[in-house]
Amino acid sequence: MNAHPDSAAFAKAAVQGIPLQDRVILALDVPTVQEAELIVSEVGSHVSFFKIGLQLQYHEGRGIDFARRLADRGKKVFLDSKLFDIGNTVERTVENIAQMGVDFLTVHGDRKVIQSAAKVQREKLKILAVTVLTSLDQSDLEDMGLQIPMEDFVSLRAKIAIESGADGVIASGLEASVIRKLSRDLSAPSFTLVTPGIRPSGTPWNDQRRVATPEEAITNGADYLVVGRPVLNAPSKIKMLESIFREVEAGLSRRAVGL
């Protein structure tokens, strides 16, 4: 890591306070609530945190109720809605979601969207701004007319998120160290970094482009990892989860000593 006057203390503080079991968020990227329930039952106490994306949210109008039921059962829930609308609509929507008892909610990383979401009084719900999807790469930015290196663009979006009142961002493990340094420089030590696109060694990338292993992402500064298909498609979900948790522990150890 680059030298910084408070880097060691910052790194040590960053690895504390989040239970190990909470750091791996299992993405329930399946088409039906019934399938999601079976997965929750199968992984049992190995997982305490679940992501519910758009596909499941819209299953027969039951996905949102399922999210609420998971929260009522003491599970942590990440509602990956990627809200993007005019400010008033975003604010009113976040007010409703804050009543559900879920923990994380994603919004698009636009300044006005984040500001509107952050206005809402909420006890536990964290607003996470999406920087750039991990399924996109440099060529996708160029297709959008953005002539800027990916790392710089993600850093800009993270800076906007911090300035606009977001609790954290969604970003690739490849950019985690840049965002962690940025949060340190902007005096936002509690800024939360959630990293999707996690691929343990030997697992296929699928449609992801900017991927990292669990250990790499945690070492670089991620607080939470979102893992879906590598676990869901594994011959043994439990064994894959145990392997991922071992990598998380290794990454936390390296990070704590500022490696």
Residue, then its C-alpha position, 0 to 999 in steps of 0.5 A: m500500500n502507498a504510505h499515508p500518515d494514518s494508513a495503518a490505523f485506518a486499515k486496522a479500524a476498517v477490518q474491525g466492527i463487521p462480523l466475518q459472517d456478514r462480509v459475504i453477501l449471497a446473491l439470490d439470483v434465481p427466478t423464483v421465491q421458491e428457489a430462493e427459499l431453498i437456497v436460504s435453507e440449504v446454506g443455513s447458518h453459513v450465510s447471514f446476508f442475502k442480496i435480492g436483485l431485480q429478477l427476484q423482486y419482480h417474481e409474481g409480486r412476491g419478491i419484496d415480501f420475501a425480502r421483508r420476511l428474511a429481515d423479520r427472520g433476523k437475516k440481513v438483506f441487500l435490496d439491489s434496486k438501482l433506483f434511478d428517477i426524479g428526486n421526489t420519486v426517489e425520496r418517496t420510494v426510499e421512505n417506503i423501503a426504509q420501513m421494510g427492515v432491510d439493510f442495504l439499498t442501491v441507487h444510481g450514482d448520479r448526484k441528484v439521485i443520491q442526494s434525494a435518497a440520502k435525505v430520508q431519515r432511516e435507522k439502519l438502511k444504508i444507501l449505496a451508489v453504483t459506480v460502474l457495473t462490473s460487467l462493463d469495461q473500458s470499451d463500454l465507457e467509450d460507447m457511452g462517449l466517455q473518454i476517461p480511464m475506468e479507474d478515474f471514472v469510478s473514482l469520480r463517481a465515488k467522490i460524488a457519492i461521498e459528497s452527496g451523502a451516500d453511505g457507500v458504493i458498489a464497485s469492483g475489487l480492482e478499484a477498491s484500493v483507490i476508493r479506500k484511499l479516497s474515503r480516507d483523504l475525504s475524511a469518510p472512514s466509515f464509507t462502505l465499499v461493497t464489491p460484486g464481480i467476485r470470482p474465486s480462482g478456477t470459477p468462470w467469469n460468466d458475463q463479468r469483466r472486472v473481477a477479483t478474487p475474494e482475498e484480492a478484493i478484501t485486501n484492496g479495501a472491500d468491506y463486503l463481497v457479493v457472490g452469486r453464481p460461484v456459490l449457486n453453481a458449485p457442487s457444494k455451496i457450503k464448501m465453496l462458502e467455506s473457501i471464500f470465508r478463508e480467503v476473506e480472513a486472509g485478506l483481512s489479515r493482510r489489510a490489518v497490517g497494511l500490506 
